[in-house]
Amino acid sequence: MRNLDNVSRLMEKCGIPGRDAYDLPTSPKRFPDGAWYRMEISGVERPQVLEALIDEAQKRHMPIHRLISVVMGATLLDDAELRDFAQMAAEAHMEVILTPGPRSAWDVGRQLVTPEGAFSGLRFRGSDQLRAVIADIMRAIEIGFRGFLCIDEGLLWLLQQMKRNGDIPEDVVFKVSIYAGHASAAGGRLLQELGAGTFNPIGDLSLPQLASIRQAVDIPLDLHIYLTESFGGFNRFYEAPEMVRVCAPCYFKMEPGPACAAGPGALYKPYVSPDMLAWWAREKVKYCQIIHEIIQANFPEGTMSALGAADLAIPRP
């Protein structure tokens, strides 16, 4: 049983590719509107940042489909700010994936920040933390949000059970974060079966590795095309045409800068200037335009969704 080809056959019996897809096959899968790709911008932390992003997108005639928002935690925005955010996004026909607040990094435990403890990942600690984060989600649902970021498979399973029980609206979607750390077809299949509507594999996978995930998973893949220095600082703009071809349907995720939520220079903190984040939002829209132009110059058959596609989790304020 130690023969690698035999193991590949056993994996394939379970619906998981036995090898990475070195032949880079063209994905036959698409978004419901028939498009191959969409654009996603992270770190839209406050209403004034969203206002700048919408203004820049309209100036550039560049559709931005999804916003990963309030990464610092929706708990830190008051209800009026969240209502303004939901209303602006709805009027702009943009999907919002809100990041709910209390999570393990806010807790009293310090294992997560130790060299060994970091390998345990970002997971919720105990039922009290689950209760708190679900309360934050329920608050945002009442305000009108319909998309939420999830970093914990246990929370994802529980939220899906609550949807089945009718306690969470059926149109609410859950996106699994890069912080969940999934990097294989088996991990993607697990998340899909647990109820994820879309998921973010780790950012530095090769094209054959991404292609193997696509073969086993039907939900959209959220692909970091530009990622903060804290994650490696890579720029994959010129890989975008091949990413579209082998990974469709996919979102291109724009997240440049020094750091996301941890360490020096972290952008998604409540004390970071909204004016600086608004400038970053405009830059990210420009980068999305550049990526779109590279794709159209090299793989024009790969179409991008129009603004406000019907399946987007646009807020309903």
N, C-alpha and C positions, 0 to 999 in steps of 0.2 A: 504493500500500500504506500510505500515511500516514493514510488515512481511518480514524477511530476505530471506526466501526461494522464495517468490514472486519476490523480487529484483534480486535474482540469475537467475531466469528464464528470466526476462527482459534483463539482461546482456547477457545471452546466445543467445537470439534472435538476438543480435547485433554481435555475433561471438566472444564474450569475455567470458572466463570462469567465472562462478558464484562463485567459490571458488578457493583458492589456491590449487594446485594439491598435496594433502597430500599422495596420493597413488604413487607418483613419477613414472608415466608411462614412458616407454622407448620411446624416440623420434623416429618417423619414418622418419625424415628428414635428408638429407645428403648434403655435398658439391657436386658440379657437377661431381667430379671425384670419388664419392662414399665414400669418407673418412668422419670420424666423427669429427675430430678436427685438428687444426693447431696451430702454435706457433707465438706469436706476442711480439715484444720487443719495449718498448717506450724509448724516450729520446736519440735517435740517432741524435745528434745535429750538428755534423760537419763531413766532409769527413774523417778525421782521426779516428773518433769514428766508423764510418761504416767500415773502413779498419780493425780495430781491431776486430770488431764483425764478419766480414766475415772470418778472419783468425782463430778465435776461433771456429766458426761453422764448418769450414773445418777440423780442428784438431780433433774435437769431432765427426765428421760425423753426425752432428745434424742439420736437416733442420730447418731454420728459415724462415717463410713464409711472414711475414709482419713486417714493421718497421714504428712506429709512430715517425715522424722525425721533427726536428727543432721546437720543442714545444715552444722555445723562440720566434719564428716568422721567417718565411722565408724571410721577409724583411731585416733581419740582416745578411743574407749571400749574397755575391755578385754573379753576374751571373756565373763567373768562378767556384766558389765553388759549386753552384747548378749544373752546367754541370758535374763537376767531380763526385758529389754525384749520379746524375742520371745514369752516365755511369757505375760506380761501381755496383750500385744496379741492373742495367740491365744485366751486365755480370754475377752477382751472382744469377740471377733469383729470386730476392726478390721484393715483392710489397712494395711500399713506399706510406704512407699516410702523405702528407706534411701538416704542420700547417701554414696557411697563416697568414700574419703579423698583420696589424692594427686591434685592437679589443678593447672592452670597457675598459679594464684595462689600455690602453695606452692613454685614452681620458682625458679631463680636469675634467670630473665629478668625485666626490668623494663619491657619494651615495653607490657605490658598496662595499667600504671598511668600512662602518659604520656598527654597530651591527644589525640594522634593515634593512639597505639597502642591506646587503649580501643576504637576502632572495629573492631579486628580480632576482637573477641569472645573469649569463653572457649573455647579449644580446647586439646586435649592436644598437648604438644610432644614429638615423637619417639616411637620405639618403647619406650624405657625408661619413659616416663610411662604409656603404654598398658599395659605389662606390670604396673606398680605398681597402677594402679587396678583392673585385672582381677583381680589377686591379692586386693585388698581385697574385691571382689565375691564371689570364690570363698570367701573366709573366711566372709563373712556367709551365703552359701548353705549352707555346712556347718552353721552354727549354726541355720539354719531360716528365714531371710528369703527372700521370694519376689518382692519388688518393689524396683526401683532407679531412682534419678534419673539422667538422662543429659543432658549439655549439649553433646555433640559428635556430629555426624552420622557421622563416621568411626568413633567408638567404637560408636555404635548399630549400624552396619552389621557391624562385627566381632563384636559380641556376638550378633547374629542369625545370623551364619555359624557361630558356636560352638554355638548352639542346634541348628542344622541338622545339625551334626556329632555331636551327642549329648554334647557336653562341658559344656553348661549344661542343667539340667532344662527340659523343655518348658513347665512351669507358671510359670516365671519371667517377669515382665513388666517392661517398661522404659517409664518416663514421661519425656517430654522437657520440660526446664525452660524457664521464661521467659527464662533467660540465653542460650538458643540464639537468641532474637531473631526467631522466625518470626511473620509478621503477615499472611499471605495464604493463599488457597485453594491456590495452587501449593506453598507451603512446607509446609502441612499434608498435602497429598497425598504429597509427597516423604517426609516423616517416616513416614506410614502405610506406604508401600511399603518403607521401610527396616526396618520391624519395630516401630515405636512402638505401644504398646498404648493410649496416651493422651497428649495433649500440651497444653502451656500456651502459648497465644498471648500476645504482649505485652499488658499490662494495660489500655491506654488505647484499644483499638479501639472504633469506633462499632458500634451494633447492626446497621446494614446491612453493615458489613465482617465482623462475626462471622457474620451470616446467609449471606454468600457463602462463607465457609469451610465452614460446615455443609453447604452444597449439594454440596461436592466431597469431603468427608471423612466416613468412617463411624465412626471411633474417637471416644471421648468427648473433649469440649473442657473443659479445666480453666480456669475463669474467675475471675480475681481480682475479688472483690466488695468487698474492703477491703485496701488495699495501703500499705506503709510510706511515710513521708514522703520517704525517699531515692528512691523511685520516683514521687513525685508526691503521695502521701498521699490518694488519692481514695477516696470511699465511694459505692458504687453500689447501696445496699440497695434503693432504690425502682425500680431497673431490673430487679431480680431476676425479677419475674413475666414480663416480656417476654423476658428472657434464657432463661428456661426454655422459653418457647413457641417461640422461633426457633432455639435452640441445642441442644435435647435430642438425645442424652443429654449431660449436663454435670455437672461437679463445681463447686461454689462454694468458692472457695479463700480462706481467712481468714488474713490476714497483716498485721495492723496493727502500728504501732510506729514508732520513729525510723528504723531501718534494718535490713536483713536481715543481710548478711554483710560489708559493706564500709562504711568511713567511721565517723565519730563516732556512738556510740550503737548500733552493730551488736549485735543480740541473739544471733546464732548464733556465738558465740566461746567457746572452752573456759573462759575466765576470767569469764564472766557467771554470776551467782548462779543456781543451780537453783531457789532459792526464788522469785526474781523471775519466772523462766520458768514456774514452776508457777502463779503468780498470773495471768500472761498466758494460760496455757492455759485457766483457768477463765473468763476474760473472753471468750475466743474461742468457747467453747461457748455462752455467753450470746448472743453476736452471731449464731451459727448459729441459735439458737432464734428470735431476732427476725426473721431473714431468712425462715425457714420460715413464721412467722406472717404476714409480709407477702405471701408467695406464696399461701398458702391463703386469705387475705382477698381477693385480686385475681385469682387464676387457680387456683381449687380443682381443676380437672380435671388440673392438673399434679401428679402423685403423686411422692413421695419414696420411695426404697428403704428397706426395713426393715433393721435391723442385721444384719450378717453375710451379705449376699447371696452366692450361690454362686460368682459370678465374681470376687470380690475376692481379691487376693493376700495372704491372711491368712498370717502366719508358721506354719511347721510345725516347732516345736522338738522 
